[in-house]
Amino acid sequence: MRRVYMYLRLLAAALVFPAIVVYIAVATLIHPILAFRTRISLRLWMSVADWVKGIPVGYSYWEQYEAPTMLDEIAVHHDE
């Protein structure tokens, strides 16, 4: 009985594994395309790129999109 149970589990894993691989491949290919449509996806994609490069996660997005406006705000408050 244990062998049957083990074979059924192996069969289930063998059947599900290709579906999981296809899902991950499709998600990986579609994500960069969607990243240019929404800011949240862009932020997530840039965070992944930061992680791959070994720099703090989210730094590239902050530097490119948030830092310029923050510096403008700091300059405005500094002038007052």
N, CA, C and O atoms as a Maestro MAE file, in Angstrom:
{
 s_m_m2io_version
 :::
 2.0.0
}

f_m_ct {
 s_m_title
 :::
 protein
 m_atom[320] {
  # First column is atom index #
  i_m_mmod_type
  r_m_x_coord
  r_m_y_coord
  r_m_z_coord
  i_m_residue_number
  s_m_chain_name
  s_m_pdb_residue_name
  s_m_pdb_atom_name
  i_m_atomic_number
  :::
  1 25 0.827 -1.195 0.000 1 A "MET " " N  " 7
  2 3 0.000 0.000 0.000 1 A "MET " " CA " 6
  3 2 0.874 1.262 0.000 1 A "MET " " C  " 6
  4 15 0.541 2.262 -0.636 1 A "MET " " O  " 8
  5 25 1.987 1.194 0.721 2 A "ARG " " N  " 7
  6 3 2.861 2.368 0.756 2 A "ARG " " CA " 6
  7 2 3.468 2.636 -0.618 2 A "ARG " " C  " 6
  8 15 3.649 3.790 -1.008 2 A "ARG " " O  " 8
  9 25 3.781 1.570 -1.349 3 A "ARG " " N  " 7
  10 3 4.341 1.754 -2.680 3 A "ARG " " CA " 6
  11 2 3.329 2.396 -3.614 3 A "ARG " " C  " 6
  12 15 3.685 3.271 -4.404 3 A "ARG " " O  " 8
  13 25 2.100 1.984 -3.536 4 A "VAL " " N  " 7
  14 3 1.055 2.571 -4.380 4 A "VAL " " CA " 6
  15 2 0.920 4.057 -4.054 4 A "VAL " " C  " 6
  16 15 0.833 4.892 -4.954 4 A "VAL " " O  " 8
  17 25 0.904 4.374 -2.777 5 A "TYR " " N  " 7
  18 3 0.799 5.763 -2.353 5 A "TYR " " CA " 6
  19 2 1.992 6.577 -2.865 5 A "TYR " " C  " 6
  20 15 1.823 7.704 -3.330 5 A "TYR " " O  " 8
  21 25 3.196 6.005 -2.780 6 A "MET " " N  " 7
  22 3 4.383 6.697 -3.256 6 A "MET " " CA " 6
  23 2 4.323 6.904 -4.776 6 A "MET " " C  " 6
  24 15 4.656 7.981 -5.271 6 A "MET " " O  " 8
  25 25 3.904 5.883 -5.501 7 A "TYR " " N  " 7
  26 3 3.792 6.010 -6.957 7 A "TYR " " CA " 6
  27 2 2.735 7.038 -7.352 7 A "TYR " " C  " 6
  28 15 2.930 7.780 -8.315 7 A "TYR " " O  " 8
  29 25 1.637 7.093 -6.634 8 A "LEU " " N  " 7
  30 3 0.605 8.097 -6.918 8 A "LEU " " CA " 6
  31 2 1.133 9.507 -6.672 8 A "LEU " " C  " 6
  32 15 0.839 10.424 -7.439 8 A "LEU " " O  " 8
  33 25 1.904 9.681 -5.617 9 A "ARG " " N  " 7
  34 3 2.494 10.995 -5.345 9 A "ARG " " CA " 6
  35 2 3.494 11.378 -6.424 9 A "ARG " " C  " 6
  36 15 3.522 12.530 -6.858 9 A "ARG " " O  " 8
  37 25 4.321 10.424 -6.866 10 A "LEU " " N  " 7
  38 3 5.273 10.700 -7.943 10 A "LEU " " CA " 6
  39 2 4.555 11.023 -9.242 10 A "LEU " " C  " 6
  40 15 4.975 11.918 -9.975 10 A "LEU " " O  " 8
  41 25 3.485 10.310 -9.533 11 A "LEU " " N  " 7
  42 3 2.698 10.583 -10.730 11 A "LEU " " CA " 6
  43 2 2.081 11.974 -10.668 11 A "LEU " " C  " 6
  44 15 2.099 12.705 -11.658 11 A "LEU " " O  " 8
  45 25 1.538 12.343 -9.518 12 A "ALA " " N  " 7
  46 3 0.946 13.675 -9.364 12 A "ALA " " CA " 6
  47 2 2.007 14.761 -9.543 12 A "ALA " " C  " 6
  48 15 1.756 15.774 -10.196 12 A "ALA " " O  " 8
  49 25 3.177 14.552 -8.970 13 A "ALA " " N  " 7
  50 3 4.259 15.533 -9.119 13 A "ALA " " CA " 6
  51 2 4.700 15.623 -10.575 13 A "ALA " " C  " 6
  52 15 4.955 16.715 -11.082 13 A "ALA " " O  " 8
  53 25 4.792 14.468 -11.253 14 A "ALA " " N  " 7
  54 3 5.209 14.469 -12.661 14 A "ALA " " CA " 6
  55 2 4.186 15.166 -13.550 14 A "ALA " " C  " 6
  56 15 4.562 15.787 -14.544 14 A "ALA " " O  " 8
  57 25 2.920 15.076 -13.219 15 A "LEU " " N  " 7
  58 3 1.880 15.728 -14.013 15 A "LEU " " CA " 6
  59 2 1.795 17.225 -13.738 15 A "LEU " " C  " 6
  60 15 1.517 18.005 -14.649 15 A "LEU " " O  " 8
  61 25 2.029 17.628 -12.506 16 A "VAL " " N  " 7
  62 3 1.895 19.033 -12.133 16 A "VAL " " CA " 6
  63 2 3.156 19.834 -12.450 16 A "VAL " " C  " 6
  64 15 3.062 21.027 -12.740 16 A "VAL " " O  " 8
  65 25 4.303 19.224 -12.403 17 A "PHE " " N  " 7
  66 3 5.567 19.932 -12.607 17 A "PHE " " CA " 6
  67 2 5.619 20.706 -13.931 17 A "PHE " " C  " 6
  68 15 6.015 21.872 -13.919 17 A "PHE " " O  " 8
  69 25 5.238 20.116 -15.068 18 A "PRO " " N  " 7
  70 3 5.267 20.894 -16.323 18 A "PRO " " CA " 6
  71 2 4.341 22.117 -16.279 18 A "PRO " " C  " 6
  72 15 4.669 23.165 -16.835 18 A "PRO " " O  " 8
  73 25 3.205 21.983 -15.629 19 A "ALA " " N  " 7
  74 3 2.283 23.117 -15.526 19 A "ALA " " CA " 6
  75 2 2.907 24.246 -14.706 19 A "ALA " " C  " 6
  76 15 2.755 25.419 -15.045 19 A "ALA " " O  " 8
  77 25 3.593 23.901 -13.654 20 A "ILE " " N  " 7
  78 3 4.261 24.907 -12.820 20 A "ILE " " CA " 6
  79 2 5.361 25.601 -13.614 20 A "ILE " " C  " 6
  80 15 5.501 26.822 -13.546 20 A "ILE " " O  " 8
  81 25 6.137 24.834 -14.363 21 A "VAL " " N  " 7
  82 3 7.220 25.411 -15.161 21 A "VAL " " CA " 6
  83 2 6.661 26.349 -16.234 21 A "VAL " " C  " 6
  84 15 7.205 27.430 -16.457 21 A "VAL " " O  " 8
  85 25 5.585 25.940 -16.891 22 A "VAL " " N  " 7
  86 3 4.962 26.792 -17.922 22 A "VAL " " CA " 6
  87 2 4.427 28.074 -17.286 22 A "VAL " " C  " 6
  88 15 4.595 29.158 -17.846 22 A "VAL " " O  " 8
  89 25 3.788 27.960 -16.130 23 A "TYR " " N  " 7
  90 3 3.255 29.143 -15.442 23 A "TYR " " CA " 6
  91 2 4.378 30.127 -15.103 23 A "TYR " " C  " 6
  92 15 4.239 31.328 -15.337 23 A "TYR " " O  " 8
  93 25 5.477 29.631 -14.560 24 A "ILE " " N  " 7
  94 3 6.602 30.505 -14.205 24 A "ILE " " CA " 6
  95 2 7.200 31.147 -15.451 24 A "ILE " " C  " 6
  96 15 7.550 32.327 -15.432 24 A "ILE " " O  " 8
  97 25 7.321 30.379 -16.536 25 A "ALA " " N  " 7
  98 3 7.881 30.924 -17.779 25 A "ALA " " CA " 6
  99 2 6.987 32.017 -18.350 25 A "ALA " " C  " 6
  100 15 7.483 33.064 -18.766 25 A "ALA " " O  " 8
  101 25 5.686 31.790 -18.377 26 A "VAL " " N  " 7
  102 3 4.754 32.796 -18.907 26 A "VAL " " CA " 6
  103 2 4.766 34.040 -18.021 26 A "VAL " " C  " 6
  104 15 4.799 35.159 -18.534 26 A "VAL " " O  " 8
  105 25 4.740 33.865 -16.721 27 A "ALA " " N  " 7
  106 3 4.770 35.018 -15.810 27 A "ALA " " CA " 6
  107 2 6.056 35.814 -15.976 27 A "ALA " " C  " 6
  108 15 6.039 37.044 -15.933 27 A "ALA " " O  " 8
  109 25 7.166 35.117 -16.166 28 A "THR " " N  " 7
  110 3 8.453 35.796 -16.343 28 A "THR " " CA " 6
  111 2 8.494 36.569 -17.655 28 A "THR " " C  " 6
  112 15 9.062 37.660 -17.705 28 A "THR " " O  " 8
  113 25 7.915 36.036 -18.700 29 A "LEU " " N  " 7
  114 3 7.925 36.711 -19.995 29 A "LEU " " CA " 6
  115 2 6.933 37.870 -20.059 29 A "LEU " " C  " 6
  116 15 7.204 38.882 -20.705 29 A "LEU " " O  " 8
  117 25 5.800 37.729 -19.399 30 A "ILE " " N  " 7
  118 3 4.769 38.773 -19.461 30 A "ILE " " CA " 6
  119 2 5.091 39.935 -18.527 30 A "ILE " " C  " 6
  120 15 4.726 41.075 -18.816 30 A "ILE " " O  " 8
  121 25 5.762 39.666 -17.423 31 A "HIS " " N  " 7
  122 3 5.997 40.705 -16.428 31 A "HIS " " CA " 6
  123 2 6.724 41.938 -16.978 31 A "HIS " " C  " 6
  124 15 6.281 43.053 -16.699 31 A "HIS " " O  " 8
  125 25 7.817 41.800 -17.745 32 A "PRO " " N  " 7
  126 3 8.477 43.008 -18.267 32 A "PRO " " CA " 6
  127 2 7.584 43.813 -19.211 32 A "PRO " " C  " 6
  128 15 7.678 45.039 -19.262 32 A "PRO " " O  " 8
  129 25 6.734 43.138 -19.943 33 A "ILE " " N  " 7
  130 3 5.814 43.838 -20.848 33 A "ILE " " CA " 6
  131 2 4.830 44.675 -20.042 33 A "ILE " " C  " 6
  132 15 4.568 45.830 -20.376 33 A "ILE " " O  " 8
  133 25 4.291 44.092 -18.989 34 A "LEU " " N  " 7
  134 3 3.339 44.818 -18.149 34 A "LEU " " CA " 6
  135 2 4.016 45.879 -17.287 34 A "LEU " " C  " 6
  136 15 3.362 46.806 -16.810 34 A "LEU " " O  " 8
  137 25 5.303 45.745 -17.093 35 A "ALA " " N  " 7
  138 3 6.027 46.694 -16.241 35 A "ALA " " CA " 6
  139 2 5.989 48.099 -16.814 35 A "ALA " " C  " 6
  140 15 6.036 49.073 -16.063 35 A "ALA " " O  " 8
  141 25 5.905 48.218 -18.116 36 A "PHE " " N  " 7
  142 3 5.892 49.531 -18.727 36 A "PHE " " CA " 6
  143 2 4.505 50.163 -18.726 36 A "PHE " " C  " 6
  144 15 4.365 51.343 -19.047 36 A "PHE " " O  " 8
  145 25 3.495 49.406 -18.374 37 A "ARG " " N  " 7
  146 3 2.123 49.941 -18.345 37 A "ARG " " CA " 6
  147 2 1.736 50.487 -16.981 37 A "ARG " " C  " 6
  148 15 0.989 51.462 -16.893 37 A "ARG " " O  " 8
  149 25 2.231 49.874 -15.923 38 A "THR " " N  " 7
  150 3 1.875 50.323 -14.573 38 A "THR " " CA " 6
  151 2 3.119 50.597 -13.764 38 A "THR " " C  " 6
  152 15 4.146 49.943 -13.948 38 A "THR " " O  " 8
  153 25 3.033 51.553 -12.877 39 A "ARG " " N  " 7
  154 3 4.184 51.930 -12.047 39 A "ARG " " CA " 6
  155 2 4.516 50.849 -11.027 39 A "ARG " " C  " 6
  156 15 5.689 50.643 -10.714 39 A "ARG " " O  " 8
  157 25 3.497 50.146 -10.495 40 A "ILE " " N  " 7
  158 3 3.753 49.132 -9.470 40 A "ILE " " CA " 6
  159 2 4.573 47.996 -10.065 40 A "ILE " " C  " 6
  160 15 5.528 47.526 -9.447 40 A "ILE " " O  " 8
  161 25 4.203 47.554 -11.264 41 A "SER " " N  " 7
  162 3 4.960 46.486 -11.904 41 A "SER " " CA " 6
  163 2 6.376 46.952 -12.225 41 A "SER " " C  " 6
  164 15 7.336 46.195 -12.084 41 A "SER " " O  " 8
  165 25 6.495 48.202 -12.657 42 A "LEU " " N  " 7
  166 3 7.808 48.745 -12.951 42 A "LEU " " CA " 6
  167 2 8.667 48.759 -11.696 42 A "LEU " " C  " 6
  168 15 9.845 48.405 -11.737 42 A "LEU " " O  " 8
  169 25 8.080 49.164 -10.595 43 A "ARG " " N  " 7
  170 3 8.811 49.207 -9.328 43 A "ARG " " CA " 6
  171 2 9.267 47.813 -8.917 43 A "ARG " " C  " 6
  172 15 10.401 47.628 -8.475 43 A "ARG " " O  " 8
  173 25 8.379 46.835 -9.066 44 A "LEU " " N  " 7
  174 3 8.718 45.461 -8.718 44 A "LEU " " CA " 6
  175 2 9.826 44.932 -9.622 44 A "LEU " " C  " 6
  176 15 10.765 44.296 -9.144 44 A "LEU " " O  " 8
  177 25 9.722 45.192 -10.922 45 A "TRP " " N  " 7
  178 3 10.722 44.714 -11.867 45 A "TRP " " CA " 6
  179 2 12.086 45.352 -11.590 45 A "TRP " " C  " 6
  180 15 13.112 44.676 -11.661 45 A "TRP " " O  " 8
  181 25 12.101 46.646 -11.275 46 A "MET " " N  " 7
  182 3 13.365 47.319 -10.970 46 A "MET " " CA " 6
  183 2 13.949 46.796 -9.656 46 A "MET " " C  " 6
  184 15 15.169 46.737 -9.504 46 A "MET " " O  " 8
  185 25 13.093 46.420 -8.711 47 A "SER " " N  " 7
  186 3 13.580 45.840 -7.466 47 A "SER " " CA " 6
  187 2 14.243 44.493 -7.716 47 A "SER " " C  " 6
  188 15 15.260 44.176 -7.099 47 A "SER " " O  " 8
  189 25 13.673 43.699 -8.618 48 A "VAL " " N  " 7
  190 3 14.293 42.422 -8.975 48 A "VAL " " CA " 6
  191 2 15.645 42.673 -9.633 48 A "VAL " " C  " 6
  192 15 16.621 41.982 -9.341 48 A "VAL " " O  " 8
  193 25 15.700 43.667 -10.525 49 A "ALA " " N  " 7
  194 3 16.969 44.003 -11.181 49 A "ALA " " CA " 6
  195 2 17.996 44.466 -10.147 49 A "ALA " " C  " 6
  196 15 19.173 44.119 -10.248 49 A "ALA " " O  " 8
  197 25 17.564 45.244 -9.157 50 A "ASP " " N  " 7
  198 3 18.475 45.675 -8.084 50 A "ASP " " CA " 6
  199 2 19.005 44.476 -7.313 50 A "ASP " " C  " 6
  200 15 20.194 44.402 -7.004 50 A "ASP " " O  " 8
  201 25 18.110 43.534 -7.004 51 A "TRP " " N  " 7
  202 3 18.517 42.350 -6.257 51 A "TRP " " CA " 6
  203 2 19.556 41.553 -7.048 51 A "TRP " " C  " 6
  204 15 20.531 41.062 -6.478 51 A "TRP " " O  " 8
  205 25 19.348 41.426 -8.356 52 A "VAL " " N  " 7
  206 3 20.297 40.692 -9.198 52 A "VAL " " CA " 6
  207 2 21.646 41.412 -9.229 52 A "VAL " " C  " 6
  208 15 22.695 40.768 -9.203 52 A "VAL " " O  " 8
  209 25 21.621 42.747 -9.283 53 A "LYS " " N  " 7
  210 3 22.864 43.519 -9.330 53 A "LYS " " CA " 6
  211 2 23.573 43.560 -7.975 53 A "LYS " " C  " 6
  212 15 24.765 43.861 -7.908 53 A "LYS " " O  " 8
  213 25 22.852 43.262 -6.905 54 A "GLY " " N  " 7
  214 3 23.462 43.260 -5.582 54 A "GLY " " CA " 6
  215 2 23.407 44.599 -4.885 54 A "GLY " " C  " 6
  216 15 24.145 44.822 -3.925 54 A "GLY " " O  " 8
  217 25 22.541 45.508 -5.347 55 A "ILE " " N  " 7
  218 3 22.387 46.795 -4.671 55 A "ILE " " CA " 6
  219 2 21.096 46.750 -3.851 55 A "ILE " " C  " 6
  220 15 20.278 45.854 -4.059 55 A "ILE " " O  " 8
  221 25 20.893 47.684 -2.931 56 A "PRO " " N  " 7
  222 3 19.689 47.646 -2.102 56 A "PRO " " CA " 6
  223 2 18.417 47.611 -2.950 56 A "PRO " " C  " 6
  224 15 18.272 48.372 -3.907 56 A "PRO " " O  " 8
  225 25 17.508 46.724 -2.585 57 A "VAL " " N  " 7
  226 3 16.275 46.536 -3.353 57 A "VAL " " CA " 6
  227 2 15.455 47.823 -3.330 57 A "VAL " " C  " 6
  228 15 15.225 48.407 -2.271 57 A "VAL " " O  " 8
  229 25 15.020 48.251 -4.501 58 A "GLY " " N  " 7
  230 3 14.210 49.454 -4.638 58 A "GLY " " CA " 6
  231 2 15.024 50.714 -4.858 58 A "GLY " " C  " 6
  232 15 14.449 51.780 -5.082 58 A "GLY " " O  " 8
  233 25 16.336 50.626 -4.802 59 A "TYR " " N  " 7
  234 3 17.162 51.832 -4.913 59 A "TYR " " CA " 6
  235 2 17.066 52.463 -6.296 59 A "TYR " " C  " 6
  236 15 16.958 53.685 -6.401 59 A "TYR " " O  " 8
  237 25 17.102 51.673 -7.346 60 A "SER " " N  " 7
  238 3 17.053 52.228 -8.705 60 A "SER " " CA " 6
  239 2 15.758 52.981 -8.944 60 A "SER " " C  " 6
  240 15 15.766 54.070 -9.518 60 A "SER " " O  " 8
  241 25 14.632 52.402 -8.503 61 A "TYR " " N  " 7
  242 3 13.337 53.061 -8.677 61 A "TYR " " CA " 6
  243 2 13.318 54.372 -7.897 61 A "TYR " " C  " 6
  244 15 12.887 55.402 -8.416 61 A "TYR " " O  " 8
  245 25 13.785 54.332 -6.656 62 A "TRP " " N  " 7
  246 3 13.795 55.537 -5.833 62 A "TRP " " CA " 6
  247 2 14.661 56.613 -6.478 62 A "TRP " " C  " 6
  248 15 14.261 57.775 -6.561 62 A "TRP " " O  " 8
  249 25 15.847 56.222 -6.933 63 A "GLU " " N  " 7
  250 3 16.783 57.180 -7.513 63 A "GLU " " CA " 6
  251 2 16.220 57.818 -8.784 63 A "GLU " " C  " 6
  252 15 16.415 59.009 -9.029 63 A "GLU " " O  " 8
  253 25 15.526 57.022 -9.582 64 A "GLN " " N  " 7
  254 3 15.042 57.525 -10.872 64 A "GLN " " CA " 6
  255 2 13.729 58.287 -10.755 64 A "GLN " " C  " 6
  256 15 13.539 59.292 -11.441 64 A "GLN " " O  " 8
  257 25 12.809 57.824 -9.890 65 A "TYR " " N  " 7
  258 3 11.464 58.408 -9.887 65 A "TYR " " CA " 6
  259 2 11.133 59.224 -8.641 65 A "TYR " " C  " 6
  260 15 10.416 60.220 -8.737 65 A "TYR " " O  " 8
  261 25 11.635 58.829 -7.487 66 A "GLU " " N  " 7
  262 3 11.233 59.515 -6.261 66 A "GLU " " CA " 6
  263 2 12.251 60.552 -5.788 66 A "GLU " " C  " 6
  264 15 11.868 61.593 -5.255 66 A "GLU " " O  " 8
  265 25 13.521 60.283 -5.974 67 A "ALA " " N  " 7
  266 3 14.549 61.199 -5.478 67 A "ALA " " CA " 6
  267 2 14.456 62.590 -6.098 67 A "ALA " " C  " 6
  268 15 14.587 63.573 -5.368 67 A "ALA " " O  " 8
  269 25 14.233 62.728 -7.427 68 A "PRO " " N  " 7
  270 3 14.161 64.087 -7.990 68 A "PRO " " CA " 6
  271 2 13.055 64.934 -7.368 68 A "PRO " " C  " 6
  272 15 13.261 66.116 -7.094 68 A "PRO " " O  " 8
  273 25 11.876 64.333 -7.141 69 A "THR " " N  " 7
  274 3 10.795 65.111 -6.528 69 A "THR " " CA " 6
  275 2 11.103 65.415 -5.068 69 A "THR " " C  " 6
  276 15 10.774 66.496 -4.579 69 A "THR " " O  " 8
  277 25 11.725 64.484 -4.376 70 A "MET " " N  " 7
  278 3 12.092 64.742 -2.984 70 A "MET " " CA " 6
  279 2 13.130 65.860 -2.899 70 A "MET " " C  " 6
  280 15 13.062 66.706 -2.008 70 A "MET " " O  " 8
  281 25 14.077 65.862 -3.813 71 A "LEU " " N  " 7
  282 3 15.088 66.925 -3.814 71 A "LEU " " CA " 6
  283 2 14.456 68.276 -4.125 71 A "LEU " " C  " 6
  284 15 14.860 69.297 -3.569 71 A "LEU " " O  " 8
  285 25 13.460 68.283 -5.017 72 A "ASP " " N  " 7
  286 3 12.744 69.529 -5.300 72 A "ASP " " CA " 6
  287 2 12.023 70.030 -4.057 72 A "ASP " " C  " 6
  288 15 12.033 71.226 -3.765 72 A "ASP " " O  " 8
  289 25 11.393 69.107 -3.321 73 A "GLU " " N  " 7
  290 3 10.689 69.492 -2.102 73 A "GLU " " CA " 6
  291 2 11.670 70.021 -1.057 73 A "GLU " " C  " 6
  292 15 11.379 71.000 -0.370 73 A "GLU " " O  " 8
  293 25 12.815 69.384 -0.939 74 A "ILE " " N  " 7
  294 3 13.817 69.838 0.021 74 A "ILE " " CA " 6
  295 2 14.311 71.230 -0.353 74 A "ILE " " C  " 6
  296 15 14.505 72.077 0.519 74 A "ILE " " O  " 8
  297 25 14.514 71.468 -1.643 75 A "ALA " " N  " 7
  298 3 14.986 72.786 -2.098 75 A "ALA " " CA " 6
  299 2 13.929 73.841 -1.803 75 A "ALA " " C  " 6
  300 15 14.260 74.947 -1.377 75 A "ALA " " O  " 8
  301 25 12.670 73.512 -2.024 76 A "VAL " " N  " 7
  302 3 11.590 74.471 -1.771 76 A "VAL " " CA " 6
  303 2 11.528 74.796 -0.284 76 A "VAL " " C  " 6
  304 15 11.428 75.967 0.082 76 A "VAL " " O  " 8
  305 25 11.586 73.789 0.577 77 A "HIS " " N  " 7
  306 3 11.520 74.034 2.020 77 A "HIS " " CA " 6
  307 2 12.783 74.778 2.499 77 A "HIS " " C  " 6
  308 15 12.722 75.576 3.434 77 A "HIS " " O  " 8
  309 25 13.887 74.513 1.867 78 A "HIS " " N  " 7
  310 3 15.124 75.172 2.264 78 A "HIS " " CA " 6
  311 2 15.067 76.667 1.946 78 A "HIS " " C  " 6
  312 15 15.611 77.482 2.691 78 A "HIS " " O  " 8
  313 25 14.412 77.026 0.845 79 A "ASP " " N  " 7
  314 3 14.311 78.432 0.469 79 A "ASP " " CA " 6
  315 2 13.404 79.202 1.425 79 A "ASP " " C  " 6
  316 15 13.585 80.407 1.604 79 A "ASP " " O  " 8
  317 25 12.459 78.547 2.026 80 A "GLU " " N  " 7
  318 3 11.552 79.249 2.952 80 A "GLU " " CA " 6
  319 2 12.330 79.579 4.177 80 A "GLU " " C  " 6
  320 15 11.789 80.174 5.110 80 A "GLU " " O  " 8
  :::
 }
 m_bond[319] {
  # First column is bond index #
  i_m_from
  i_m_to
  i_m_order
  :::
  1 1 2 1
  2 2 3 1
  3 3 4 2
  4 3 5 1
  5 5 6 1
  6 6 7 1
  7 7 8 2
  8 7 9 1
  9 9 10 1
  10 10 11 1
  11 11 12 2
  12 11 13 1
  13 13 14 1
  14 14 15 1
  15 15 16 2
  16 15 17 1
  17 17 18 1
  18 18 19 1
  19 19 20 2
  20 19 21 1
  21 21 22 1
  22 22 23 1
  23 23 24 2
  24 23 25 1
  25 25 26 1
  26 26 27 1
  27 27 28 2
  28 27 29 1
  29 29 30 1
  30 30 31 1
  31 31 32 2
  32 31 33 1
  33 33 34 1
  34 34 35 1
  35 35 36 2
  36 35 37 1
  37 37 38 1
  38 38 39 1
  39 39 40 2
  40 39 41 1
  41 41 42 1
  42 42 43 1
  43 43 44 2
  44 43 45 1
  45 45 46 1
  46 46 47 1
  47 47 48 2
  48 47 49 1
  49 49 50 1
  50 50 51 1
  51 51 52 2
  52 51 53 1
  53 53 54 1
  54 54 55 1
  55 55 56 2
  56 55 57 1
  57 57 58 1
  58 58 59 1
  59 59 60 2
  60 59 61 1
  61 61 62 1
  62 62 63 1
  63 63 64 2
  64 63 65 1
  65 65 66 1
  66 66 67 1
  67 67 68 2
  68 67 69 1
  69 69 70 1
  70 70 71 1
  71 71 72 2
  72 71 73 1
  73 73 74 1
  74 74 75 1
  75 75 76 2
  76 75 77 1
  77 77 78 1
  78 78 79 1
  79 79 80 2
  80 79 81 1
  81 81 82 1
  82 82 83 1
  83 83 84 2
  84 83 85 1
  85 85 86 1
  86 86 87 1
  87 87 88 2
  88 87 89 1
  89 89 90 1
  90 90 91 1
  91 91 92 2
  92 91 93 1
  93 93 94 1
  94 94 95 1
  95 95 96 2
  96 95 97 1
  97 97 98 1
  98 98 99 1
  99 99 100 2
  100 99 101 1
  101 101 102 1
  102 102 103 1
  103 103 104 2
  104 103 105 1
  105 105 106 1
  106 106 107 1
  107 107 108 2
  108 107 109 1
  109 109 110 1
  110 110 111 1
  111 111 112 2
  112 111 113 1
  113 113 114 1
  114 114 115 1
  115 115 116 2
  116 115 117 1
  117 117 118 1
  118 118 119 1
  119 119 120 2
  120 119 121 1
  121 121 122 1
  122 122 123 1
  123 123 124 2
  124 123 125 1
  125 125 126 1
  126 126 127 1
  127 127 128 2
  128 127 129 1
  129 129 130 1
  130 130 131 1
  131 131 132 2
  132 131 133 1
  133 133 134 1
  134 134 135 1
  135 135 136 2
  136 135 137 1
  137 137 138 1
  138 138 139 1
  139 139 140 2
  140 139 141 1
  141 141 142 1
  142 142 143 1
  143 143 144 2
  144 143 145 1
  145 145 146 1
  146 146 147 1
  147 147 148 2
  148 147 149 1
  149 149 150 1
  150 150 151 1
  151 151 152 2
  152 151 153 1
  153 153 154 1
  154 154 155 1
  155 155 156 2
  156 155 157 1
  157 157 158 1
  158 158 159 1
  159 159 160 2
  160 159 161 1
  161 161 162 1
  162 162 163 1
  163 163 164 2
  164 163 165 1
  165 165 166 1
  166 166 167 1
  167 167 168 2
  168 167 169 1
  169 169 170 1
  170 170 171 1
  171 171 172 2
  172 171 173 1
  173 173 174 1
  174 174 175 1
  175 175 176 2
  176 175 177 1
  177 177 178 1
  178 178 179 1
  179 179 180 2
  180 179 181 1
  181 181 182 1
  182 182 183 1
  183 183 184 2
  184 183 185 1
  185 185 186 1
  186 186 187 1
  187 187 188 2
  188 187 189 1
  189 189 190 1
  190 190 191 1
  191 191 192 2
  192 191 193 1
  193 193 194 1
  194 194 195 1
  195 195 196 2
  196 195 197 1
  197 197 198 1
  198 198 199 1
  199 199 200 2
  200 199 201 1
  201 201 202 1
  202 202 203 1
  203 203 204 2
  204 203 205 1
  205 205 206 1
  206 206 207 1
  207 207 208 2
  208 207 209 1
  209 209 210 1
  210 210 211 1
  211 211 212 2
  212 211 213 1
  213 213 214 1
  214 214 215 1
  215 215 216 2
  216 215 217 1
  217 217 218 1
  218 218 219 1
  219 219 220 2
  220 219 221 1
  221 221 222 1
  222 222 223 1
  223 223 224 2
  224 223 225 1
  225 225 226 1
  226 226 227 1
  227 227 228 2
  228 227 229 1
  229 229 230 1
  230 230 231 1
  231 231 232 2
  232 231 233 1
  233 233 234 1
  234 234 235 1
  235 235 236 2
  236 235 237 1
  237 237 238 1
  238 238 239 1
  239 239 240 2
  240 239 241 1
  241 241 242 1
  242 242 243 1
  243 243 244 2
  244 243 245 1
  245 245 246 1
  246 246 247 1
  247 247 248 2
  248 247 249 1
  249 249 250 1
  250 250 251 1
  251 251 252 2
  252 251 253 1
  253 253 254 1
  254 254 255 1
  255 255 256 2
  256 255 257 1
  257 257 258 1
  258 258 259 1
  259 259 260 2
  260 259 261 1
  261 261 262 1
  262 262 263 1
  263 263 264 2
  264 263 265 1
  265 265 266 1
  266 266 267 1
  267 267 268 2
  268 267 269 1
  269 269 270 1
  270 270 271 1
  271 271 272 2
  272 271 273 1
  273 273 274 1
  274 274 275 1
  275 275 276 2
  276 275 277 1
  277 277 278 1
  278 278 279 1
  279 279 280 2
  280 279 281 1
  281 281 282 1
  282 282 283 1
  283 283 284 2
  284 283 285 1
  285 285 286 1
  286 286 287 1
  287 287 288 2
  288 287 289 1
  289 289 290 1
  290 290 291 1
  291 291 292 2
  292 291 293 1
  293 293 294 1
  294 294 295 1
  295 295 296 2
  296 295 297 1
  297 297 298 1
  298 298 299 1
  299 299 300 2
  300 299 301 1
  301 301 302 1
  302 302 303 1
  303 303 304 2
  304 303 305 1
  305 305 306 1
  306 306 307 1
  307 307 308 2
  308 307 309 1
  309 309 310 1
  310 310 311 1
  311 311 312 2
  312 311 313 1
  313 313 314 1
  314 314 315 1
  315 315 316 2
  316 315 317 1
  317 317 318 1
  318 318 319 1
  319 319 320 2
  :::
 }
}
